[in-house]
Amino acid sequence: QEEGGEKRLVGYVVHAEPWDAEALRSRLGQRLPEYLVPSVLLRLEGLPLAPTGKVDRKALPAPGRPQLASRGAHEGPRDELERKLVRVWEEVLGVSPVGVTEDFFALGGHSLMAIRLLARIRGAVGRALPVSTLFQRATVEHVASVLRRESATTSTWSPLVRLQEGLGQRPFFCVHAVGGTVLSYAELAKSLGPEQPFFGLQSRGLEGDVPPCESIPEMASLYLSAMKEVQPRGPYRLGGWSMGASIAWEMAHQLQAQGERVEVLALIDGFVRPFDGEGSAPGHDEARRFGAMFYSDLMRAAGNVVDLTDEGLVRQDPEALMRTLAATSSGVQSLEVLRRVFEVNLLAAWSYVPAPYAGPVVSIEATGTTRVHGWEQVTTGELTVHAIPGDHYSILRGPDVTRLASLLRECFERTQDVTVRAS
């Protein structure tokens, strides 16, 4: 179904007895990959049929105000703060009404919409929320409780974002790509299973109050300090997608220099040379020009189709692209902050030269990527290469993300077995 320009998967249920929509979604989630679980379930008296006897898909009702009430018990806002947040949820999702206990992602939210949601919350209540709030529980009720608690305390920013609590496993720390956020790892974290603790590492400067780190070694040092607050000693499990692979590489290099062991270094479609062509890396002028690529990166990471090629985007007026993106996102001010982080990260990636690394390395490469990954140039230890179906962006979304998660689980299990035998 198309609603407000956003795609959502809608399920239609014909059943004579009463049923609970959230319980049914939960059971479907146990049997189906996340991308096949409907965000909305609608009750119908019967399925509309065409003269041929087949289901008439065009006659199926789109989820509107009356049908959305069938998602389950609707609990309305109980105070002014929750009323403000409900309005934000409804505006961003294009869904109404929204109950205070309904999950943002279950209602069809995705990474680009989450950026929009956080910006709208900041505009509505005057306070910024960390991304981790949405991964803890993306409901109005939970966000309101976080805002009430933080109004009485001073929160300290951290690059560490807990995407999944997990139990009984060593944490997996996965570093942001050039955009700086870790929202693109949401499906991967869930696909790894509920027992695997998963932490994302996000860029400094996403709130616009402090400048971003200007080099990959600076980022790596900052992220290691935060990581050691959760896990003081190794062995460590590190990873990163795209530019995040280069940062994870530098983190592993610094850990090795400190005498620590990295048991898994997973480079997810990352590149030794993060720019095309020969010669020296592009400079500041090129970074500003390639700021137009911010549009493409953000839209594609959210699963949207971008009609222009990368070369075509570079030739476009960056401000016109920003206006186009703002029309479907969170507004120009927050996008300017995100674009600044994108451009600084891009410069840092272009100027980084990976040092040789002697630990075990796993390079997971998308078959749809045509660029040379090149990690054999700097790996002096064991390098294992896996090719998985999909392109640079789709490997973090269903169905391709299931293969990525399976490979990572195999890596974790192998290192776990080695640790048990060694002990």
Secondary structure, DSSP 8 states (H G I E B T S, - for coil): -EETTEE--EEEE--SS---HHHHHHHHHHHS-GGGS-SEEEE-SS--B-TTSSB-GGGS----HHHHGGGS------SHHHHHHHHHHHHHHT-SS--TTS-TTTTT--HHHHHHHHHHHHHHHS----THHHHH--SHHHHHHHHHHHHSS-----SEEEEE--SSS--EEEE--TT---GGGHHHHHHT-TTS-EEEE--TTTTSSS----SHHHHHHHHHHHHHHH-SSS-EEEEEETHHHHHHHHHHHHHHHTT--EEEEEEES--SS-S-SSSS---HHHHHHGGGHHHHHHHHHTT----S-HHHHHHS-HHHHHHHHHHTSS-HHHHHHHHHHHHHHHHHHHH-----B-S-EEEEEETT--S---GGGTB-S-EEEEEESS-TTGGGSTTHHHHHHHHHHHHHHHHHHHHHHH-
